[in-house]
Amino acid sequence: MSRNRNLTDLRNIGKKIAGRLNEVGIFSESDLRRVGAVDAHSMIKEKYPNETLPVCYYLYSFEGALTEKHWNEISEKRKQQLRAQIG
């Protein structure tokens, strides 16, 4: 399996989320893997500090994209671990 797919080829990543990732310097699957779900989420939150979105919109979407799961299939334990990492 290619590790350098376009962002929109990944699960949970549509045009809007891909655009936000592009704005913070993430352009491909390999970029997202290098940065990780937590840091990608933090980068977007830093760029858009006044935007209030459910945590699943970015954090869980990125984790799901990297694990090839729908964001809602991520275990509650893993979701708790991810939330703990973003503080």
C-alpha positions in Angstrom: 0.0 0.0 0.0 1.3 3.4 -0.9 2.1 5.7 2.0 2.0 8.8 -0.1 -1.6 9.0 -1.2 -3.3 12.3 -1.6 -5.1 13.4 1.5 -8.5 13.2 0.0 -7.8 9.5 -0.8 -7.6 8.8 2.9 -10.6 7.8 5.0 -12.4 10.7 6.8 -10.5 13.4 4.8 -12.6 15.5 2.5 -11.8 18.6 0.6 -12.3 21.0 3.5 -10.2 19.1 5.9 -7.5 18.5 3.2 -7.5 22.3 2.6 -7.0 23.0 6.3 -4.1 20.5 6.3 -2.6 22.1 3.3 -2.7 25.5 5.0 -0.5 24.1 7.8 2.0 22.4 5.4 0.5 18.9 5.3 0.0 17.8 1.7 0.1 14.0 1.6 -0.4 10.9 3.6 3.3 10.7 4.4 3.2 14.3 5.7 0.3 13.4 8.0 2.1 10.3 9.2 5.2 12.3 9.9 3.3 14.9 11.9 0.8 12.6 13.5 -2.9 13.1 14.3 -2.3 15.1 17.5 0.2 17.5 16.1 -1.9 18.0 12.9 -4.9 18.8 15.1 -2.8 21.2 17.2 -1.5 23.0 14.1 -5.0 23.6 12.8 -6.2 24.8 16.2 -3.3 27.2 16.4 -4.1 28.6 12.9 -7.8 28.9 13.7 -8.0 29.6 17.4 -11.5 30.9 17.3 -13.0 28.0 15.4 -14.9 25.6 17.7 -15.4 22.2 16.1 -16.1 18.9 17.8 -12.8 17.2 18.5 -13.8 14.4 16.2 -13.8 16.7 13.2 -10.0 16.9 13.1 -8.4 14.7 15.7 -10.4 11.6 15.2 -10.5 12.1 11.5 -6.7 12.2 11.3 -6.3 9.2 13.5 -8.9 7.3 11.4 -7.1 8.3 8.2 -3.8 7.0 9.6 -5.4 3.7 10.8 -7.8 3.3 7.9 -10.9 3.5 10.1 -14.0 5.6 10.1 -13.4 8.1 13.0 -16.4 6.5 14.8 -14.7 3.1 14.8 -11.8 4.3 16.9 -12.0 2.8 20.4 -13.1 5.0 23.3 -9.8 4.1 25.0 -7.8 5.4 22.0 -10.0 8.5 21.8 -9.3 9.2 25.5 -5.5 8.8 24.8 -5.7 11.2 21.9 -7.7 13.8 23.9 -5.2 13.6 26.7 -2.4 14.4 24.3 -3.9 17.6 23.2 -4.3 18.8 26.7 
